[in-house]
Amino acid sequence: MKPYSTPLTTCLTTLAFAACLATAVRPAVAADLRIGFHAEITSADPHVHAVQNRNVWMHVYEPLVRQDAQLRPAPGLARGWRAMDPMTWNFTLRPNVFFHDGSAMTAEDVKFSIDRARSMPGARTLRAYLKDIESVNVIDPMTIQVKTAGPSPTLPDNLSLVVVLPRSIGKADEDAFAQGKGAIGTGPYKFGEWVRGQRVVLSRNDKYWGDREPWDKVSFEFIPKEPARATALLTGAVDIINGASASVIEALKRNPSIEQAATVSYMLNYLFLDQRPTTPLVTDMAGKPLPANPLAQLKVRQALNLAIDRDVIARKVMKGDSEPAAQTVPEGFFGYEASLKPGRADVAKARALLAEAGYPQGFQMTLYCTNDRYLNDAKVCEALGQMLTQAGIKTAVQTQPYAVVLGKAQGSKPDVSDLSIGMMGIGAVSGDSLQPMIATLQSRDPKAGTGQNNYGRYSNAKLDALIVQANKTISPVEREAIQRQAAQLAAEDLGIIPLHHQKASWAFRKGLGITPRADNFTYAMNVREGGAAAPAPASK
């Protein structure tokens, strides 16, 4: 039986709410931290790629390169790294690091781990992030060298996803990790138990190379439904919850024993637009097919962009759970262009642009969105439909499960989408604008691995050239300047229409503090009594 199945609606919609608010209590054992977590983990193998898994297992295992709160690379098990040439990277390992079984970590373990992640079978792997790697070589016990097939400036960022395991585990399988036999890392916490569908329990690693953690035990309690997570917090069953949306936060504010924190996340919601000569779900106002696809015209895309009131969506539809967007990443991320700001809606100008494009009477189209993937996705879609209709583009809205919308976006025939326009999301998981631009804006090329999320088949030779140039530029200063140029060009041409960056949010009992992370991860290492915790040390 899964815990905390009682819905919060009982508290929120009845007179019992005041009593519920009064029941938040401090934990019986202050040295234990209980986290109400939004998703169940799917695997105990830390090289199986799933976001919720990584959030949990990064307590037990560590990568060469860690990510700070804004997802920028920082020293982890590697004290530092250097590009010896455009295709050769040397990583200097941190000394005196020991695995939980007492063995010392060496370059052989790092090579084993990267090679293991590169060769993992199945769909949920890290291979896409490691495809540039040609070889991993041991220079000496404290130095690892990674050679790539071509220039790979984001290699350190990509290696932040690969945790280091001892080579002694050999061919440990899922059962070995799940039962704890293969669950041997270097992290600040050790594997305790995984009760499927309920919780993961971790214990402090008192021989950790870094600062000693204050929590004797950390438990991740899997509570997928937000009302149930809030109930668990209110009743003192957990100390902190993630994924606390604005509506629940507003209710929790009535309790003086509950505090909250939030930050803008890496998740962007955007509109993709079909760029083919003709498109299936656009007609004239009489319902007749149009001879040409209006979405392929820049002035039409500009009209759509001006029709959208992002402030209204952020304030009234998302209720503060998002921030209007004009580019693929929010402020603070690598590649962010400060001059790009979300413009104000202008319906009159949108209608004028439609007339200039040859559609003075407008046209009709069907907008597809998910209803189970992103926060308030169906409500946002309905608001978009109304805004576009007011601007002269009569928009029918279809909200369906993510799997259905994704299938239609990818198309029933190879390389042909079944949609004209739709809302999707993309996350800059490495804290870098290059990855979402490659995925959503670069010309689609399955062999090269570009444009994987370019459902509209958008193509701009100048933008492609900038993305390729950035992807070959090792100097961070030079590369960021190129990516900012690419962001500017993408905003001018509107290959996609950015809508908003979702926020990551937490609620917790009074007396705790958290360092908010843009990836929405809840690390015990960032939670402390008495205030927000500093990130892990850069060196020691």
For each residue, the residues with C-beta under 8 A, 3 or more apart:
1: 5
2: 5 197 198 222
3: 198 199 221 223 232 237
4: 36 221 223 228 229 231 232 237
5: 1 2 228
6: 10 228 231
7: 10 225 227 228 231
8: 11 12 226 227 228 230 231 234 248
9: 12 13 227
10: 6 7 13 14 16 20
11: 8 14 16 17 20 21 230 231 234
12: 8 9 17 227 251
13: 9 10 17
14: 10 11 17
15: 18
16: 10 11 19 20
17: 11 12 13 14 20 21 251 254
18: 15 21 22
19: 16 22 23
20: 10 11 16 17 23 231 234 235
21: 11 17 18 24 234 252 254 255
22: 18 19 255
23: 19 20 234 235 236
24: 21 233 234 235 236 255 257 258 509
25: 235 236 257 509
26: 30 236 509 511
27: 30 32 34 236 239 509
28:
29: 32 216
30: 26 27 529
31: 214 215 216 217
32: 27 29 215 216 217 218 219
33: 215 217 218 219 239 240 524 527
34: 27 218 219 221 237 238 239 240
35: 218 219 220 221 238 239 240 241 242 522 524
36: 4 221 223 229 232 233 237 238 240 241 242
37: 52 55 56 220 221 222 223 241 242 522
38: 52 223 224 226 229 241 242 243
39: 52 222 224
40: 52 196 197 222 224
41: 44 50 52 53 56 57 194 200 220 222
42: 48 50 52 53 124
43: 48 50 53 124 174 177
44: 41 57 174 177 178 183 194
45: 48 173 174 177
46: 53 54 57 60 61 163 165 177 185
47: 113 116 117 120 125 126 162 163 165
48: 42 43 45 53 120 122 124 125
49: 53 54 124 125 126 161
50: 41 42 43 53 54 124
51: 54 55 429 519
52: 37 38 39 40 41 42 55 56
53: 41 42 43 46 48 49 50 56 57
54: 46 49 50 51 57 58 161 521
55: 37 51 52 58 521 522 523
56: 37 41 52 53 59 60 200 220
57: 41 44 46 53 54 60 61 163 185
58: 54 55 61 62 163 187 521 523
59: 56 187 188 189 202 218 523 524 525
60: 46 56 57 100 183 185 187 189 190 191 202
61: 46 57 58 163 164 165 185 186 187
62: 58 66 76 77 163 164 185 186 187
63: 66 76 77 159 160 161 162 163 164
64: 76 77 78 81 91 93 110 144 156 159 160 162 164
65: 73 74 75 76 78 81 156 157 159 160
66: 62 63 73 74 75 76 160 536
67: 71 72 73 74 157 160 430 431 519
68: 71 72 73 74 535
69: 263 515 516 517 518 526 535
70: 332 333 431 518
71: 67 68 266 333 428 429 430 431 432 517 518 519
72: 67 68 334 431
73: 65 66 67 68 156 157 160 431
74: 65 66 67 68 535 538
75: 65 66 78 79 80 94 538 539
76: 62 63 64 65 66 94 160 536
77: 62 63 64 93 94 97 105 110 164 186
78: 64 65 75 81 91 92 93 94 144
79: 75 92 93 94 539
80: 75 91 92
81: 64 65 78 89 90 91 92 156
82: 89 90
83: 86 88 89 153 474
84: 88 89 90 145
85: 88
86: 83 150 151 472 474
87: 134 147 148 149 150 151 152
88: 83 84 85 145 146 147 148
89: 81 82 83 84 145 146 147 148 152 155 156
90: 81 82 84 139 143 144 145
91: 64 78 80 81 110 143 144 145 146
92: 78 79 80 81 142 143
93: 64 77 78 79 97 105 106 107 110 141 142 143 144
94: 75 76 77 78 79 97 209 539 540
95: 142
96: 104 209
97: 77 93 94 104 105 186 209
98: 102 103 104 105 186 207 209
99: 102 103 104 105 109 166 184 185 186
100: 60 184 185 186 190 191 205
101: 166 168 184
102: 98 99
103: 98 99 166 168
104: 96 97 98 99
105: 77 93 97 98 99 109 110 164 166 186
106: 93 109 110 141 142
107: 93 110 111 138 139 140 141 142 143 144
108: 111 112 138 141 167
109: 99 105 106 112 113 164 165 166 167
110: 64 77 91 93 105 106 107 113 114 136 144 164
111: 107 108 114 115 136 137 138 144 167
112: 108 109 115 116 165 166 167
113: 47 109 110 116 117 162 163 164 165 167
114: 110 111 117 118 130 133 136 146 159 162
115: 111 112 118 119 136
116: 47 112 113 119 120 165
117: 47 113 114 120 125 126 127 130 162
118: 114 115 126 127 130 133
119: 115 116
120: 47 48 116 117 125 126 127
121: 125
122: 48 125
123:
124: 42 43 48 49 50
125: 47 48 49 117 120 121 122 128
126: 47 49 117 118 120 129 130 161 162
127: 117 118 120 130 131
128: 125 131 449
129: 126 158 161 162
130: 114 117 118 126 127 133 158 162
131: 127 128 449
132: 148 149 150 152 155 158
133: 114 118 130 136 146 147 148 149 152 155
134: 87 147 148 149
135: 146 147
136: 110 111 114 115 133 144 145 146 147
137: 111 144 145 146 147
138: 107 108 111 141 143 144 145
139: 90 107 143 144 145
140: 107 143
141: 93 106 107 108 138
142: 92 93 95 106 107
143: 90 91 92 93 107 138 139 140
144: 64 78 90 91 93 107 110 111 136 137 138 139
145: 84 88 89 90 91 136 137 138 139
146: 88 89 91 114 133 135 136 137 155 159
147: 87 88 89 133 134 135 136 137
148: 87 88 89 132 133 134 151 152 155
149: 87 132 133 134
150: 86 87 132 472
151: 86 87 148 471 472 473 474
152: 87 89 132 133 148 155 158 471
153: 83 470 471 472 473 474 476 479
154: 157 158 430 432 434 435 471
155: 89 132 133 146 148 152 158 159
156: 64 65 73 81 89 159 160
157: 65 67 73 154 160 430 431 432
158: 129 130 132 152 154 155 161 162 430
159: 63 64 65 114 146 155 156 162
160: 63 64 65 66 67 73 76 156 157 430
161: 49 54 63 126 129 158 429 430
162: 47 63 64 113 114 117 126 129 130 158 159
163: 46 47 57 58 61 62 63 113 185
164: 61 62 63 64 77 105 109 110 113 185 186
165: 46 47 61 109 112 113 116 169 182 184 185
166: 99 101 103 105 109 112 169 184
167: 108 109 111 112 113 170
168: 101 103 184
169: 165 166 172 176 182 184
170: 167
171:
172: 169 176 177 181 182
173: 45 176 177 182
174: 43 44 45 177 178
175: 178 179
176: 169 172 173 179 181 182 183
177: 43 44 45 46 172 173 174 180 181 182 183
178: 44 174 175 194
179: 175 176
180: 177 183 191 192 193
181: 172 176 177
182: 165 169 172 173 176 177
183: 44 60 176 177 180 190 191
184: 99 100 101 165 166 168 169
185: 46 57 60 61 62 99 100 163 164 165 190 191
186: 61 62 77 97 98 99 100 105 164 208 209
187: 58 59 60 61 62 190 205 208
188: 59 204 205 208 210 213 524 525
189: 59 60 202 203 204 205 213 218 524
190: 60 100 183 185 187 202 203 204 205
191: 60 100 180 183 185 194 202
192: 180 200 201 202 203 217
193: 180 199 200 201
194: 41 44 178 191 199 200 201
195: 198 199 200 201
196: 40
197: 2 40 222
198: 2 3 195 221 222
199: 3 193 194 195 219 220 221 222
200: 41 56 192 193 194 195 219 220
201: 192 193 194 195 217 218 219 220
202: 59 60 189 190 191 192 217 218 219 220 524
203: 189 190 192 216 217 218
204: 188 189 190 208 212 213 215 216 217
205: 100 187 188 189 190 208 213
206: 212
207: 98
208: 186 187 188 204 205 211 212 213
209: 94 96 97 98 186 540
210: 188 536 537 540
211: 208 536 537 540
212: 204 206 208
213: 188 189 204 205 208 524 525
214: 31 528 529
215: 31 32 33 204 218 524 527
216: 29 31 32 203 204
217: 31 32 33 192 201 202 203 204
218: 32 33 34 35 59 189 201 202 203 215 524
219: 32 33 34 35 199 200 201 202
220: 35 37 41 56 199 200 201 202
221: 3 4 34 35 36 37 198 199 232 237 238
222: 2 37 39 40 41 197 198 199
223: 3 4 36 37 38 228 229 232 238 241
224: 38 39 40 228
225: 7 228 229
226: 8 38 229 230 243 244 245 248
227: 7 8 9 12 230 231 248
228: 4 5 6 7 8 223 224 225 231 232
229: 4 36 38 223 225 226 232 233 238 241 242 243 244
230: 8 11 226 227 233 234 241 244 248 251 252 507
231: 4 6 7 8 11 20 227 228 234 235 237
232: 3 4 36 221 223 228 229 235 237 238 241
233: 24 36 229 230 236 237 238 239 240 241 252 258 507 508 509
234: 8 11 20 21 23 24 230 231 252 255 258
235: 20 23 24 25 231 232
236: 23 24 25 26 27 233 509
237: 3 4 34 36 221 231 232 233
238: 34 35 36 221 223 229 232 233 241
239: 27 33 34 35 233 508 509 512
240: 33 34 35 36 233 506 507 508 509 512 514 522 527
241: 35 36 37 38 223 229 230 232 233 238 244 506 507 508
242: 35 36 37 38 229 504 505 506 520 522
243: 38 226 229 505 520
244: 226 229 230 241 248 249 252 260 505 506 507
245: 226 248 249 319 321 375 505
246: 249 250 318 319 320 321 505
247: 250 251 319
248: 8 226 227 230 244 245 251 252 507
249: 244 245 246 252 253 260 262 505 507
250: 246 247 253 319
251: 12 17 230 247 248 254
252: 21 230 233 234 244 248 249 255 258 260 507
253: 249 250 258 260
254: 17 21 251
255: 21 22 24 234 252 258
256: 510
257: 24 25 509 510
258: 24 233 234 252 253 255 507 508 509 510
259: 507 508 509 510 512
260: 244 249 252 253 505 506 507 508
261: 505 506 508 513 514 516 532
262: 249 503 504 505 506 516
263: 69 503 504 505 516 517 518
264: 323 330 331 332 501 503 504 518
265: 330 427 501 502 503 504 518 519 520
266: 71 329 330 333 427 428 429 431 501 518 519
267: 374 425 426 427 501 502 520
268: 325 328 329 425 426 427 428 436 498 499 500 501 502
269: 322 325 374 377 380 423 424 425 499 500 502
270: 325 328 423 424 425 426 440 496 497 498 499
271: 304 367 384 421 422 423 496 497 499
272: 409 421 422 424 440 453 454 455 456 458 496
273: 295 301 304 420 421 456 458 494 495 496 497
274: 279 280 293 295 296 417 419 420 421 456 457
275: 293 295 296 456 457 458 459 495
276: 279 293 296 457
277: 292 293 296
278: 289 290 291 292 293
279: 274 276 282 293 295 296 420
280: 274 418 419 420
281: 365 366 419 420 421
282: 279 290 293 294 295 363 364 365 420
283: 286 287 288 289 290 363 364 365
284: 287 288 289 290 361 363 364
285: 361 362 363 364 394
286: 283
287: 283 284 364
288: 283 284
289: 278 283 284
290: 278 282 283 284 293 294 363
291: 278
292: 277 278 296
293: 274 275 276 277 278 279 282 290 296 420
294: 282 290 297 300 357 358 359 363
295: 273 274 275 279 282 300 301 304 365 420 421 456
296: 274 275 276 277 279 292 293 300
297: 294 300 301 357
298: 301 302 493 494
299: 302 303 353 354 356 357
300: 294 295 296 297 303 304 353 354 357 359
301: 273 295 297 298 304 305 493 494 497
302: 298 299 305 306 350 353 494
303: 299 300 306 307 349 350 351 353 354 357 391 392 393
304: 271 273 295 300 301 307 308 350 388 391 393 494 497
305: 301 302 308 343 494 497
306: 302 303 343 345 346 347 349 350 353 391
307: 303 304 345 347 350 387 388 390 391 393
308: 304 305 313 345 384 387 388 497 499
309: 312 313 344 345 387
310: 313 314 324 325 342 345 499 500
311: 314 315 324 342 344 345
312: 309 315 316 317 345 383 387
313: 308 309 310 316 317 318 322 324 380 383 384 499 500
314: 310 311 317 318 320 322 323 324 500
315: 311 312 318 319 320
316: 312 313 319
317: 312 313 314 376 379 380 383
318: 246 313 314 315 321 322 375 376 380 500 502
319: 245 246 247 250 315 316
320: 246 314 315 503
321: 245 246 318 375 376 502 503 505
322: 269 313 314 318 375 500 501 502 503
323: 264 314 330 500 501 503
324: 310 311 313 314 342 499 500
325: 268 269 270 310 330 342 498 499 500 501
326: 340 341 342 343 491 498
327: 336 337 340 433 487 490 491 498
328: 268 270 335 426 428 433 436 437 440 441 487 490 498
329: 266 268 333 334 335 336 428 431 432 433 436 501
330: 264 265 266 323 325 333 336 501 518
331: 264 336 338
332: 70 264 336 518
333: 70 71 266 329 330 336 428 431 432 433 518
334: 72 329 431 432 433 434 476 480 483
335: 328 329 432 433 434 437 480 483 484 486 487
336: 327 329 330 331 332 333 433 484 487
337: 327 340 484 487 488 491
338: 331
339: 488
340: 326 327 337 487 488 491
341: 326
342: 310 311 324 325 326 498
343: 305 306 326 346
344: 309 311
345: 306 307 308 309 310 311 312 350 387
346: 306 343 349 350
347: 306 307 350 351 390 391
348: 351 352
349: 303 306 346 352 353
350: 302 303 304 306 307 345 346 347 353 354 391 392
351: 303 347 348 354 355 362 391 392
352: 348 349 355 356
353: 299 300 302 303 306 349 350 356 357
354: 299 300 303 350 351 357 359 360 362 391 392 393
355: 351 352 358 359 360
356: 299 352 353
357: 294 297 299 300 303 353 354
358: 294 355
359: 294 300 354 355 362 363 392
360: 354 355
361: 284 285 392
362: 285 351 354 359 391 392 393 394
363: 282 283 284 285 290 294 359 393 394
364: 282 283 284 285 287 393 394 395 396
365: 281 282 283 295 393 394 395 396 420 421
366: 281 395 396 397 398 419 420 421
367: 271 381 384 385 388 395 396 397 398 421 422 423
368: 398 399 400 405 408 409 419 421 422 423
369: 377 378 380 381 384 397 398 399 400 405 422 423
370: 373 374 377 378 399 400 401 402 405 423 424
371: 377 378 381 399 400 401
372: 377 401 402
373: 370 377 402 405 425
374: 267 269 370 377 380 425 502
375: 245 318 321 322 502
376: 317 318 321 379 380
377: 269 369 370 371 372 373 374 380 381 399 423
378: 369 370 371 381 382 399
379: 317 376 382 383
380: 269 313 317 318 369 374 376 377 383 384 423 499
381: 367 369 371 377 378 384 385 397 399 423
382: 378 379 385 386 397 399
383: 312 313 317 379 380 386 387
384: 271 308 313 367 369 380 381 387 388 395 397 423 499
385: 367 381 382 388 389 395 396 397
386: 382 383 389 390 395
387: 307 308 309 312 345 383 384 390 391
388: 304 307 308 367 384 385 391 393 395
389: 385 386 392 393 394 395
390: 307 347 386 387
391: 303 304 306 307 347 350 351 354 362 387 388
392: 303 350 351 354 359 361 362 389
393: 303 304 307 354 362 363 364 365 388 389
394: 285 362 363 364 365 389
395: 364 365 366 367 384 385 386 388 389
396: 364 365 366 367 385
397: 366 367 369 381 382 384 385
398: 366 367 368 369
399: 368 369 370 371 377 378 381 382
400: 368 369 370 371 404 405
401: 370 371 372 404 405
402: 370 372 373 405 406
403: 406 407
404: 400 401 407 408
405: 368 369 370 373 400 401 402 408 409 419 422 424
406: 402 403 409 410
407: 403 404 410 412
408: 368 404 405 411 412 417 418 419 422
409: 272 368 405 406 417 418 419 422 424 455
410: 406 407 417 455
411: 408 414 415 416 417 418
412: 407 408 416 418
413: 416
414: 411
415: 411 444 457
416: 411 412 413
417: 274 408 409 410 411 455 456 457
418: 280 408 409 411 412
419: 274 280 281 366 368 405 408 409 422 455
420: 273 274 279 280 281 282 293 295 365 366
421: 271 272 273 274 281 295 365 366 367 368 456
422: 271 272 367 368 369 405 408 409 419 455
423: 269 270 271 367 368 369 370 377 380 381 384 499
424: 269 270 272 370 405 409 453 455
425: 267 268 269 270 373 374 502
426: 267 268 270 328 436 439 440 453
427: 265 266 267 268 436 519
428: 71 266 268 328 329 333 431 432 433 435 436
429: 51 71 161 266 435 519
430: 67 71 154 157 158 160 161 435
431: 67 70 71 72 73 157 266 329 333 334 428 518
432: 71 154 157 329 333 334 335 428 435 483
433: 327 328 329 333 334 335 336 428 436 437 483 486 487
434: 154 334 335 437 438 467 470 471 479 483
435: 154 428 429 430 432 438 439
436: 268 328 329 426 427 428 433 439 440 441
437: 328 335 433 434 440 441 442 467 483 486 487 490
438: 434 435 441 442 450 451 467 471
439: 426 435 436 442 450 451 452 453 454
440: 270 272 328 426 436 437 451 453 454 495 496
441: 328 436 437 438 451 454 458 460 463 467 486 490 495 496
442: 437 438 439 445 450 451 454 463 464 467
443: 450 451 454 458 459 460 464
444: 415 450 451 452 454 457 459
445: 442 448 449 450 451
446: 449
447:
448: 445
449: 128 131 445 446 452
450: 438 439 442 443 444 445 454 467
451: 438 439 440 441 442 443 444 445 454 457
452: 439 444 449
453: 272 424 426 439 440
454: 272 439 440 441 442 443 444 450 451 457 458
455: 272 409 410 417 419 422 424
456: 272 273 274 275 295 417 421 495 496
457: 274 275 276 415 417 444 451 454
458: 272 273 275 441 443 454 495 496
459: 275 443 444 464
460: 441 443 463 464 489 493 495
461: 464 465
462: 465 466 489
463: 441 442 460 466 467 486 489 490 493 495
464: 442 443 459 460 461 467 468
465: 461 462 468 469
466: 462 463 469 470 482 483 485 486 489
467: 434 437 438 441 442 450 463 464 470 471 486
468: 464 465 471 472
469: 465 466 472 473 482
470: 153 434 466 467 473 479 482 483 486
471: 151 152 153 154 434 438 467 468
472: 86 150 151 153 468 469
473: 151 153 469 470 478 479 482
474: 83 86 151 153 479
475: 478 479
476: 153 334 479 480
477: 480 481
478: 473 475 481 482
479: 153 434 470 473 474 475 476 482 483
480: 334 335 476 477 483 484
481: 477 478 484 485
482: 466 469 470 473 478 479 485 486
483: 334 335 432 433 434 437 466 470 479 480 486 487
484: 335 336 337 480 481 487 488
485: 466 481 482 488 489
486: 335 433 437 441 463 466 467 470 482 483 489 490
487: 327 328 335 336 337 340 433 437 483 484 490 491
488: 337 339 340 484 485 491 492
489: 460 462 463 466 485 486 492 493
490: 327 328 437 441 463 486 487 493 494 495 496
491: 326 327 337 340 487 488 494
492: 488 489
493: 298 301 460 463 489 490
494: 273 298 301 302 304 305 490 491 497
495: 273 275 440 441 456 458 460 463 490
496: 270 271 272 273 440 441 456 458 490
497: 270 271 273 301 304 305 308 494
498: 268 270 325 326 327 328 342
499: 268 269 270 271 308 310 313 324 325 380 384 423
500: 268 269 310 313 314 318 322 323 324 325
501: 264 265 266 267 268 322 323 325 329 330
502: 265 267 268 269 318 321 322 374 375 425
503: 262 263 264 265 320 321 322 323
504: 242 262 263 264 265 516 517 518 519 520
505: 242 243 244 245 246 249 260 261 262 263 321
506: 240 241 242 244 260 261 262 514 516 522
507: 230 233 240 241 244 248 249 252 258 259 260
508: 233 239 240 241 258 259 260 261 512 514 527
509: 24 25 26 27 233 236 239 240 257 258 259 512
510: 256 257 258 259
511: 26 529 530
512: 239 240 259 508 509 527 528 529
513: 261 527 528 529 530 531 532 533
514: 240 261 506 508 522 526 527 532 533
515: 69 526 532 533 534 535
516: 69 261 262 263 504 506
517: 69 71 263 504 520 521 522 523 526
518: 69 70 71 263 264 265 266 330 332 333 431 504
519: 51 67 71 265 266 427 429 504
520: 242 243 265 267 504 517
521: 54 55 58 517
522: 35 37 55 240 242 506 514 517 526 527
523: 55 58 59 517 526 527
524: 33 35 59 188 189 202 213 215 218 527
525: 59 188 213 533 535 536
526: 69 514 515 517 522 523 532 533 535
527: 33 215 240 508 512 513 514 522 523 524 533
528: 214 512 513 531 532 533
529: 30 214 511 512 513
530: 511 513
531: 513 528
532: 261 513 514 515 526 528
533: 513 514 515 525 526 527 528
534: 515
535: 68 69 74 515 525 526
536: 66 76 210 211 525
537: 210 211 540
538: 74 75
539: 75 79 94
540: 94 209 210 211 537
